[in-house]
Amino acid sequence: MSDTPADGIPAATLVIFRRGPGGGPPELLMVTRANFMKFAAGAAVFPGGRVDQADRDLAKRLSGIEDADEAAHRIAAIRETLEETGLAIGVVGEIDAGRAAEARRMLLEAGTLAPVLEALDWSLDLAAIVPFARWFPKNERLPRVFDTRFYLADIGTGAVDIAVDATENTHLFWVTAREALAAAERGELTVIFPTRRNLERLAQFDDFDAALSDCAAHPPRTITPFFEEHDGEGWICIPDDAGYPVTRERLRGVNRG
């Protein structure tokens, strides 16, 4: 039985770029979900989680915000990233490793971002994270169905301190999109259907600017996977014109979360 509302569980995910060593492809920050989690247990995913009411309350208090729902999703991505990785992304103020660690400690205690911002005299920079995609697998009959907005952010050289939260996740690691896909093919990483498709799309980019150009060329719209049969075999598919180089996968053996 599903515990998902009819319009899905609102969620936000942040794909964090850093420059690859020696001028190589950019690396992305991924987390491994704990095996006891109801959704994507044991899978490698990008930091993120559901949008809380406190995120919406904070969004409504921001000045100059025309779309409070979009702002709440970006706030959720910022909050979840700080909680899960220790990275303070999408905030402005005095930031160093010590203050980021203090912010994370306060967030884990309070559970909401607003008091952390106030205590550290930080403000939000929602433009620092860029809309990339939106996935809503509403017809897949999953135990939990998330309506997830994916965002991109760049931290440049990546000289930062990170540490796994050790609650919902068990491992934090930097990896190129191509390396993650290769590890999944070897059975060293578990990735669910949306993550695999997004990794394939991200593997096309030689740097963050290329990713931004792709976002401009393919403005995010809601992707709802659908099912087709070819030569007597079932496939799960996505639209062909949303910027993804691979748009279908055999149902047999696919990990949908």
N, C-alpha and C positions, 0 to 999 in steps of 0.2 A: 504493500500500500504506500502511495506517495505521501510525503509530508510537505509537498511543494504547493504554494498558492497557484491559482490558475494563471497568473501573469508571471510566474517564475520568481526565484529568489534573486533580488538585485545584488550584484557583486562587481568587484573591480580588481583588475590585475595589472601589475606594472612590470614591463620588460625593461630591464636596466642594462644599458650598453656601457662598456669601457673599451678603450683602444686596445687592440691586440698587441702583444709583444713583437717588437721588430717590424712593425708595420703590417702585421698579418690581419686577418679578418677580426672584426670586433668580437669581444667575448660578452656573454650574457649571464646574468646571475639567476641560478635556478635553486630550488629547494626540493628535498625529497620528503614527501608526506609520510607521516607515521602510519604504521600498518593498521592501527585501530580506528582511523578516521573513516567516516561513513562515505565520504566522496573521495575518489582518486587515491585510495589507500595504497601506500608504497610507491606512488608514481612521482616522477620528476615534473615539477610545474614551476611557473613563475610566481613570485610573491603576490599575495592578494587574499581577498576574502569578501564576505558579505558587507553590504552597506547597512550601517546601524542607524537607529533613529538619532543618536547624538551627532552623526555626520550630517544628517539633514538639518538638525537644529543649528549647527555651526554654519552651514551653507546659507541659511536664511538670515544670519546675522552679518554676513559679509556685505560690504558696500559695493555697489556697481555690478552686482551679479544679476544677469537677466535670466539665466536658466539654473534655478536652484537644484534641480534634479541632477543635472550634469555636474554641478559643483560638488554635490554630495558624493557622487561616484569618484571624483578626483580626490576628495578628502579621504575617502575610504582607502583608495590606493596608497596615498601618502601614509596614512595611519598604519595600515597593515604591513607596509614595507618597513617602517620603523620598528614595529613590534616583532616582525619575523626575522629581520636581518640586522637591525641596528643602524641602518642608513637613514640619514635625515635628508630626504629628497623633497623638493617642492616647498621648502621653507626658506625664509630670509631672516638674517640676523647673525649674531656671533655664533659660529658653528665650528667646533673642532671635535676630535675624537672623544674627549672627556665630556663635553656638553651633549654630544649625541648619545653617549652611554647613559648620562643622567636623564635625558629625555625618554629614552627607552624604559628605564627603571620606573619613572613616573607614570608613563603610559600603561605599563603592565599593572601598576597599582590602581590607577584611576579608571582605566578601561576606555577613556575618551581623550581626544586630542586637545580640546579647548583649554583645559587647565595647564597642559604642558606648554602650549604656546604662550599663555599668559605668564607663567612662572619664568620662562627663559627669555621673555621679550622677543619672541619670534612672530613673524607674520607669514601667511601662506602666499605662495607664488604658484597659483594653479596653472599658469601658462607654461611652467617648466615641464609639465608632462603632456604629451601629445596623443590625441586619440588615434588608435591604430585599427581596431576591429571590435566587433560586437558579436557574440555567439549566444544563441538561445535555442538549445536542442529540445524544444517543447513537445516534439512528437516521438521521442525516443523511449518513453516509458521507463525512465530512470527513477531510482528511489528519491533522488533530489535533483531538481532541474534549476540550474542557475542561469540567469540572464546576465552575462558577464561582459563588461566593457574592458577592453585591453588598451593600455596606454604605453607609450615609450618615454624613456628618459635617458640622458647621457651624463655620465660622471667623468668623462675625459680620460685622464691617465689611470684612474681607478686606484689611487693610493689611499685606500680607506680601510678602516677596521670593520670586519663583519663577524657575526657569531650567530649560530642557529638558536632559535628560541627554546628548543628542546621540549616543546609541548606538542604542538600540531605537526612539527617537522623534526627530522632527525639529521639532516645533512644540508649544508650550504656549499655551493661550488660555482666557479666561473668556468664557462665552456663556450666554444663557438657553436653556432647553430649546426654546422656540418658535423662537428665532433659529436654533438648530442644525438644527431640522427644516426651516425655510424655506431655509436654505443648502443642505441636502441636496436639496431639491426643485429648486433652481436648478442643481444639479450642482457647487456650490462645495465641498461636503464629501462624502466617502464614508463611509457608515455601514452596518454590517452589520445583519442582521435583529434580533439581540437588542438592540443599541444603539438602533435606531429605536424598538422597542417600549418600551424603558425611557425614552427621551426623551419619547415620547407620554404615558407615565404621569407622569413628572416635570413635564411642562408643565401638569398640572392644579393644581399647588401654588403658592399665592401666597407662601408662606414655609416655613421649615423646620418650624415647628410643624404645619403642614398635612401635611407629609410624614410626620412622626411619627405623626399620627393615622391616616394611611392604612396605615402599617406595622402599627399595632395592629389595624386592621380587616381586614387581609389578611396574616396571619402568613406568612412565607416558606415555600413548599413547592417541591419540585423541579419546574421547568417543562421538559418535554421536547416540543419542537415535533413536530407530526405533519402528515401530508399528506392532503388531500381533493381530490376533483374535483367541480366545479360547472359545469354547462352545457358540459361538454367541456374545461374549463380546469383546470389544476392550481393548488392553493393550498397554502401552508404556514401552519399554524394553531397557536394555543396555546389553553389552556382559557379559557372565558368568565368564570370566577368568581375570577380571580387578581388583580383590581385593574387590569387593563389596558384602556384604552378602545378600542384597536384590536387585534383578535385573529387577523387573518389577512391575508395578502398574496399576490398572484399570484406563482407560481413564476417566471414569465417575467420575467427581469431582476432578481430579488431577489439581493442580495449576502449570502451566508451565511457568509463568512469564508474 
